[in-house]
């Protein structure tokens, strides 16, 4: 009981930071939740070392279900979700996330850690060196092809425990979708990735951990409730802070932090 309460409190602090950064920089919380929660679970010895990464990823995805819903509702009210393409994008990421979450549970811990570390390095690189303007307009693929492309992004997102915005927004921007519309579509996709990814992690981990120990599959409830209890409220504060803080500087610092996290994860 004491361990669960300690983890809940620490995850509430983590949720505050994640929610604020999500609102300030428009990034998903999984990039921070997964490595920090992995360290907390190892420190408190809540789960075996061989399952700690999967528990962190599954719990991260479950928390993103709440934050993405809040974000998507706001974007929908502002007419920032392009519903003429959103179903194709959401269908693709749903299938990818569901299949990936089952597959990740079969991989050795070191493989999952390696995939997460490399993915974070690439995302950090894009944050540091992304161009402000698109070079050329590119025609958006037709529905089925678009779904096939986004299925790969949904699969990677679910495997590393992120909402997918870091992958989907640049993709849609590349195909000449307005940035606000791209972010709105990504927020809606975050719900689908988190939902279907969580279902996969719950199903594949159902016989690994017991509900009486605080688990639903690979999702650890005390950590989930801790993160959600604060991240939901801090995201709007972070969004308002964009008008007062040097976001570009903070984004570069954050990207540098991601590089350190990724290298540490790869060397562990």
C-alpha positions as CSV (number, residue, x, y, z in Angstrom):
1,X,0.0,0.0,0.0
2,X,2.8,2.4,0.9
3,X,4.6,1.7,-2.3
4,X,1.4,2.3,-4.4
5,X,0.8,5.6,-2.6
6,X,4.4,6.7,-3.1
7,X,4.2,5.9,-6.8
8,X,0.9,7.7,-7.1
9,X,2.4,10.9,-5.5
10,X,5.5,10.8,-7.7
11,X,3.4,10.1,-10.8
12,X,1.2,13.1,-9.9
13,X,4.3,15.3,-10.0
14,X,5.3,13.6,-13.3
15,X,1.9,14.3,-14.7
16,X,2.2,18.0,-13.9
17,X,5.4,18.3,-15.9
18,X,4.1,16.2,-18.7
19,X,0.8,18.1,-19.0
20,X,2.6,21.5,-18.9
21,X,5.1,20.4,-21.6
22,X,2.3,18.9,-23.7
23,X,0.4,22.2,-23.7
24,X,3.5,24.3,-24.2
25,X,5.2,22.4,-26.9
26,X,2.4,20.3,-28.4
27,X,4.2,17.0,-27.8
28,X,2.8,13.8,-26.4
29,X,3.6,12.9,-22.8
30,X,4.8,9.4,-23.6
31,X,8.3,10.7,-24.5
32,X,8.7,11.7,-20.8
33,X,6.3,9.3,-19.1
34,X,8.0,6.1,-20.4
35,X,11.6,6.6,-19.3
36,X,10.7,8.3,-16.0
37,X,8.1,5.7,-15.1
38,X,10.5,2.9,-16.0
39,X,13.0,4.3,-13.5
40,X,10.4,4.7,-10.8
41,X,9.1,1.1,-11.3
42,X,12.7,-0.2,-11.1
43,X,13.4,1.9,-8.0
44,X,10.3,0.8,-6.1
45,X,10.6,-2.8,-7.4
46,X,6.9,-2.9,-8.3
47,X,7.3,-5.2,-11.3
48,X,10.0,-7.6,-12.5
49,X,12.8,-6.1,-14.6
50,X,11.7,-8.2,-17.6
51,X,8.3,-6.5,-17.7
52,X,9.0,-3.0,-16.5
53,X,9.3,-1.4,-20.0
54,X,6.0,-2.9,-21.1
55,X,4.3,-1.7,-18.0
56,X,5.6,1.8,-18.5
57,X,4.6,1.9,-22.2
58,X,1.1,0.5,-21.5
59,X,0.5,2.9,-18.6
60,X,1.7,5.8,-20.7
61,X,-0.7,4.9,-23.5
62,X,-3.6,4.6,-21.1
63,X,-2.9,8.1,-19.7
64,X,-2.7,9.5,-23.2
65,X,-6.3,8.3,-23.8
66,X,-7.4,11.0,-21.3
67,X,-5.2,13.9,-22.4
68,X,-5.8,13.2,-26.1
69,X,-9.6,13.3,-25.5
70,X,-9.3,16.7,-23.8
71,X,-7.2,18.0,-26.6
72,X,-9.3,16.6,-29.4
73,X,-12.5,18.0,-28.0
74,X,-10.9,21.5,-27.9
75,X,-9.7,21.1,-31.5
76,X,-13.1,19.9,-32.7
77,X,-14.8,23.0,-31.2
78,X,-12.3,25.1,-33.1
79,X,-13.0,23.2,-36.4
80,X,-9.4,22.0,-36.5
81,X,-10.1,18.4,-37.2
82,X,-10.3,17.6,-41.0
83,X,-13.0,15.0,-40.9
84,X,-12.7,14.4,-44.7
85,X,-9.4,12.5,-44.1
86,X,-9.5,11.8,-40.3
87,X,-11.4,8.5,-40.6
88,X,-8.8,7.1,-43.0
89,X,-6.0,8.3,-40.7
90,X,-7.6,7.1,-37.5
91,X,-8.5,3.7,-39.1
92,X,-4.9,3.1,-40.0
93,X,-3.4,4.0,-36.7
94,X,-6.0,1.9,-34.9
95,X,-5.1,-1.2,-36.7
96,X,-1.4,-0.5,-36.4
97,X,-1.6,0.2,-32.6
98,X,-3.7,-2.9,-31.9
99,X,-1.3,-5.3,-33.7
100,X,1.8,-3.6,-32.4
101,X,0.7,-3.8,-28.7
102,X,0.3,-7.6,-29.1
103,X,3.7,-7.9,-30.9
104,X,5.6,-5.7,-28.4
105,X,4.5,-8.1,-25.5
106,X,6.3,-10.9,-27.4
107,X,9.6,-9.0,-27.8
108,X,12.5,-9.3,-25.3
109,X,12.8,-6.3,-23.0
110,X,16.1,-5.1,-24.6
111,X,14.5,-5.0,-28.1
112,X,11.7,-2.8,-26.8
113,X,14.2,-0.5,-25.1
114,X,16.2,-0.3,-28.2
115,X,13.2,0.6,-30.4
116,X,12.2,3.3,-27.9
117,X,15.6,4.8,-27.7
118,X,16.2,5.0,-31.5
119,X,12.7,6.4,-32.0
120,X,13.2,9.1,-29.4
121,X,16.5,10.1,-31.0
122,X,14.9,10.6,-34.4
123,X,12.0,12.6,-32.9
124,X,14.6,14.8,-31.0
125,X,16.5,15.3,-34.2
126,X,13.4,16.5,-36.0
127,X,12.6,18.9,-33.2
128,X,16.0,20.4,-33.4
129,X,16.3,20.6,-37.2
130,X,12.8,20.7,-38.6
131,X,12.2,23.4,-41.2
132,X,9.7,26.2,-40.7
133,X,8.3,26.1,-44.2
134,X,7.4,23.2,-46.5
135,X,9.5,23.1,-49.7
136,X,6.8,21.8,-52.1
137,X,3.2,20.8,-51.9
138,X,2.6,17.1,-52.2
139,X,-0.7,15.5,-53.1
140,X,-2.4,13.6,-50.2
141,X,-2.6,9.8,-50.9
142,X,-6.0,8.3,-51.5
143,X,-7.9,6.8,-48.5
144,X,-6.6,3.2,-48.4
145,X,-3.0,4.2,-49.1
146,X,-3.2,6.9,-46.4
147,X,-4.5,4.3,-44.0
148,X,-1.6,1.9,-44.8
149,X,1.0,4.7,-44.2
150,X,-0.6,5.8,-40.9
151,X,-0.9,2.1,-39.8
152,X,2.9,2.0,-39.6
153,X,2.9,5.2,-37.5
154,X,0.2,3.8,-35.2
155,X,2.2,0.7,-34.7
156,X,5.4,2.6,-33.8
157,X,3.5,4.9,-31.5
158,X,1.8,2.1,-29.6
159,X,5.1,0.2,-29.3
160,X,6.9,3.1,-27.7
161,X,3.9,4.5,-25.7
162,X,3.3,7.9,-27.4
163,X,0.2,9.5,-28.9
164,X,1.6,9.7,-32.4
165,X,1.6,13.5,-32.8
166,X,5.3,13.7,-33.3
167,X,4.9,11.3,-36.3
168,X,1.4,12.2,-37.7
169,X,1.8,16.0,-37.7
170,X,4.9,16.1,-39.9
171,X,3.4,13.5,-42.3
172,X,0.2,15.5,-42.8
173,X,2.1,18.8,-43.1
174,X,4.3,17.1,-45.8
175,X,1.1,16.5,-47.7
176,X,0.1,20.1,-47.6
177,X,-2.5,19.9,-44.7
178,X,-2.7,23.1,-42.7
179,X,-0.7,22.9,-39.5
180,X,-3.7,23.5,-37.2
181,X,-5.6,20.8,-39.1
182,X,-2.7,18.4,-38.8
183,X,-2.4,18.9,-35.1
184,X,-6.2,18.6,-34.7
185,X,-6.2,15.3,-36.6
186,X,-3.2,14.0,-34.6
187,X,-5.0,14.7,-31.4
188,X,-8.0,12.7,-32.6
189,X,-5.6,9.9,-33.6
190,X,-4.0,10.0,-30.2
191,X,-7.4,8.8,-28.8
192,X,-7.5,5.9,-31.2
193,X,-3.8,4.9,-30.7
194,X,-4.2,5.0,-26.9
195,X,-7.5,3.1,-26.9
196,X,-6.5,0.3,-29.3
197,X,-3.0,0.1,-28.0
198,X,-4.3,-0.1,-24.4
199,X,-6.7,-2.9,-25.4
200,X,-3.8,-4.9,-26.8
201,X,-1.6,-4.4,-23.7
202,X,-4.5,-5.3,-21.4
203,X,-5.3,-8.5,-23.4
204,X,-1.6,-9.6,-23.8
205,X,-0.8,-8.9,-20.1
206,X,-4.1,-10.2,-18.6
207,X,-2.5,-13.4,-17.3
208,X,0.8,-11.8,-16.4
209,X,-0.3,-9.6,-13.5
210,X,-3.3,-9.7,-11.2
211,X,-6.0,-7.1,-10.8
212,X,-5.7,-7.3,-7.0
213,X,-2.1,-6.1,-7.4
214,X,-3.3,-2.9,-9.1
215,X,-2.9,-4.0,-12.7
216,X,-5.2,-4.3,-15.7
217,X,-3.0,-6.3,-18.0
218,X,0.2,-4.4,-18.3
219,X,-1.4,-1.1,-17.1
220,X,-0.5,-0.2,-13.6
221,X,-3.4,1.7,-12.1
222,X,-1.7,3.7,-9.3
223,X,0.7,5.2,-11.8
224,X,-2.0,5.8,-14.3
225,X,-4.3,7.7,-11.8
226,X,-1.3,9.7,-10.6
227,X,-0.3,10.9,-14.0
228,X,-3.9,11.7,-15.1
229,X,-4.8,13.5,-11.9
230,X,-2.5,16.4,-12.8
231,X,-1.8,16.3,-16.5
232,X,-5.4,16.9,-17.4
233,X,-5.3,20.3,-15.6
234,X,-1.7,21.4,-16.4
235,X,-2.1,21.1,-20.2
236,X,-4.3,24.2,-20.6
237,X,-1.8,26.2,-18.4
238,X,1.1,25.1,-20.6
239,X,-0.9,26.2,-23.7
240,X,-1.4,29.7,-22.2
241,X,2.3,29.9,-21.3
242,X,3.2,29.8,-25.0
243,X,2.4,33.5,-25.1
244,X,4.9,34.4,-22.4
245,X,7.8,31.9,-22.6
246,X,10.4,31.4,-25.3
247,X,8.9,28.3,-26.8
248,X,11.6,27.8,-29.5
249,X,14.4,27.9,-26.8
250,X,12.4,25.5,-24.6
251,X,11.8,23.2,-27.5
252,X,15.5,22.9,-28.2
253,X,16.3,22.3,-24.5
254,X,13.6,19.6,-24.4
255,X,15.0,18.0,-27.6
256,X,18.4,17.9,-25.9
257,X,16.8,16.3,-22.8
258,X,15.3,13.7,-25.1
259,X,18.7,12.9,-26.5
260,X,20.1,12.3,-23.0
261,X,17.1,10.1,-22.1
262,X,17.4,8.1,-25.3
263,X,21.2,7.5,-24.8
264,X,20.6,6.5,-21.2
265,X,17.9,4.1,-22.3
266,X,20.1,2.5,-25.0
267,X,23.0,2.1,-22.6
268,X,21.0,0.6,-19.8
